[in-house]
Amino acid sequence: MIHQSQPFGQEISCIMKNIGGNFLSDNQKLKHLILDSLKKFKFGILDVQEKCFEPYGYTLLVLLSESHLAIHTYPEYGSLYFNMYSCRGPKDAEPTFEILKRELKPKKILFYREDVIPVKD
């Protein structure tokens, strides 16, 4: 029997700006927040890749059995890019996004609507 994917999914792409706390300077704290959230909502984590950039910046890619989650930080602008797609069902990415939003406390969120999302004002 061939598996047939659901005809729907959810993608959230945005830039979170003016982030509070020390998340943009503590990559491991940010990584654990994201992985703990994915585990809480029973996502299948297949692989985790990360890269710290000099002098600053951090990328985290999480391959999920349901698709993926990616972030990239811009500490120099107090911003974080977030992208998550889940093919499990509608609104399935929202709980992880909401936890991240609650913990990071961004003052502004710009959602993807065109070809470019500015990381600074």
N, C-alpha and C positions, 0 to 999 in steps of 0.2 A: 504494500500500500504506500502511496506517495503522500507525504505531508503537505497539506495546503495551508498557507499562511492566512491569518485573518485579513480581511480587506480594509483594515484600518490600523492606525498606530498613532503615536503622538510624538512630535518633535518640539522641543523648546530651544530656541537660540536667542541669546541676549548678551548684552554687556551690563554688568552691575557696576555702578559708579559710586565713588565716595564711600568705600567700605570701611566699617568700623572694626575695632579690635586689632589684633596682631596677625590675622589670617594671611595677609599678603606677605608677611615676613617670616612666617612659620609654615613652610611647605608640608612638613609631616603632620602638623595639626590639621591642615586643610585636607590632606590626603585621607587621614583617618576619619574625619567628619564625613567625607563623601563615601568611603567604603563602608562605614558603619550604617549610613543611610541606605545604601544599596542592599546591604544584608538584611536590614530591618524590613524592607519591602520585598524580600525574597527574590531579588534579581540573581541570575546565574553569572557570577564573575568568572570569566574564562582566562583573562590575562590583564596585567596592569603594567603599563610602561610610563616612565616619568623622566623628565629632563629638567635640571636646574641650569639656568642661563646666567652668565656673568655680564654685567655686574649684578643684574637682578632679572627676575622673571622665572616662571615655572609652568611647565606643561604636564598635565596628567591625562593619560588616555586609558580608559577602562573598556575592554572588550567584554560585552555581555552576551549571554546566549540569546537575549532578546534584542540586541543590537549594540549600542555604545553610549558612553558618556565621555566628554572631553572638556577640559578647562585650560585656560592659559591666563596667567596673571600679568598685570601691568602695574607693579608696585609704584613706579614713578608717576603714574596717573591715578593711583588709588582705585584701579579697575580690574575686573575679572571677566573674561569671556566664558560663557557656559553654553554647551550644546549637549543635548541628550535626545536620543531617539529610542523609543521602545515600540516593538511591534506586538506587544502583549494585548494591547487594547487601548481604547480612547481614555485620555486623562491618566494614563499609567505613569508618565514621567513626572507628573505634578507633585506627588508627595516628596520625592527627593529634592526637586527644585524648591519647594516650600521650606524644607528643613534648611537648605543652604541659604535661602533668602533670610530666614529668621535668625540664623547664627551670624551671618556676615553683616546684616543690617545696612544694606546699601541705601543711600539717600535717593538714588535714581536708578531705574532699570529701563534700558532701551531694547525693545524686542526687534528681532530681525524682520524687516519688511522689504528691504531693497538689497542692492549688491554690497553696500558698505555699512558697517556699524561703527561709528566713531568711538574710540576708546577714551578720548578726552574732550572736554568742552571747548 
